[in-house]
Amino acid sequence: MQKIKKFYIETYGCQMNIADSEVVASILRSNNYEQTKDINQTDIILINTCAIREHAEQRVYGRLDYFNSLKKKKSNLKIGLIGC
């Protein structure tokens, strides 16, 4: 029995980023990934952010530090940064 891969998405910025995160989630689900809100159970972390909104960009830097600390504990964890 194959393990179901899980993904986690955090979205920062504008309404377009929210819509884009929904599209990405839909694509991942159609490829047999399951969305989770439990960051400790995920295989992929995606951060969707907006470089135009300075506050969003600053928050992402802190989150990336945290996610990198998770990767040190779980070496197969994938972390991706997407957005405009």
C-alpha positions as CSV (number, residue, x, y, z in Angstrom):
1,M,0.0,0.0,0.0
2,Q,1.5,3.3,-1.1
3,K,1.6,6.2,1.4
4,I,-0.6,9.2,0.4
5,K,1.6,12.3,0.0
6,K,0.4,15.4,1.8
7,F,0.9,19.1,1.1
8,Y,0.5,22.2,3.1
9,I,0.1,25.7,1.6
10,E,0.4,29.1,3.3
11,T,-0.8,32.2,1.4
12,Y,0.3,35.8,1.9
13,G,-0.5,38.9,-0.1
14,C,-3.5,39.7,-2.3
15,Q,-6.7,38.0,-3.4
16,M,-5.0,36.8,-6.5
17,N,-2.6,34.8,-4.3
18,I,-5.5,33.2,-2.6
19,A,-7.0,32.1,-5.9
20,D,-3.6,30.9,-7.1
21,S,-3.2,28.8,-4.0
22,E,-6.5,27.2,-4.7
23,V,-5.4,26.3,-8.3
24,V,-2.2,24.8,-7.0
25,A,-4.0,22.8,-4.4
26,S,-6.4,21.5,-7.1
27,I,-3.5,20.4,-9.3
28,L,-1.8,18.6,-6.4
29,R,-5.1,16.9,-5.4
30,S,-5.6,15.7,-9.0
31,N,-2.1,14.1,-8.7
32,N,-3.1,12.1,-5.6
33,Y,-1.8,14.5,-3.0
34,E,-3.9,15.3,0.1
35,Q,-4.0,18.7,1.7
36,T,-3.3,18.9,5.4
37,K,-3.3,21.6,8.0
38,D,-0.9,19.6,10.1
39,I,2.5,20.9,9.2
40,N,4.2,18.1,11.0
41,Q,2.5,15.5,8.7
42,T,3.2,17.1,5.4
43,D,5.6,16.0,2.6
44,I,5.5,19.4,0.8
45,I,5.3,22.9,2.1
46,L,4.4,25.7,-0.3
47,I,4.4,29.4,0.5
48,N,2.5,31.6,-1.9
49,T,3.5,35.2,-1.4
50,C,3.5,38.6,-3.0
51,A,6.8,40.5,-3.5
52,I,4.9,43.7,-3.9
53,R,3.4,43.8,-0.4
54,E,6.4,44.4,1.9
55,H,4.6,43.1,5.0
56,A,3.9,39.7,3.3
57,E,7.4,39.4,2.1
58,Q,8.8,40.1,5.6
59,R,6.5,37.5,7.2
60,V,7.7,34.9,4.7
61,Y,11.3,35.3,5.7
62,G,10.4,34.3,9.3
63,R,8.3,31.3,8.1
64,L,11.1,30.1,5.9
65,D,13.5,30.0,8.9
66,Y,10.9,27.9,10.7
67,F,10.3,25.6,7.8
68,N,14.1,25.1,7.3
69,S,14.3,23.9,10.9
70,L,11.6,21.4,10.1
71,K,13.6,20.2,7.1
72,K,16.5,19.5,9.4
73,K,14.3,17.0,11.3
74,K,12.7,15.6,8.1
75,S,15.2,15.5,5.3
76,N,12.7,14.4,2.6
77,L,10.5,17.5,3.2
78,K,10.2,19.7,0.2
79,I,9.8,23.5,0.6
80,G,8.7,25.7,-2.3
81,L,8.2,29.4,-2.6
82,I,5.7,30.5,-5.3
83,G,3.8,33.7,-6.1
84,C,4.4,37.0,-7.8
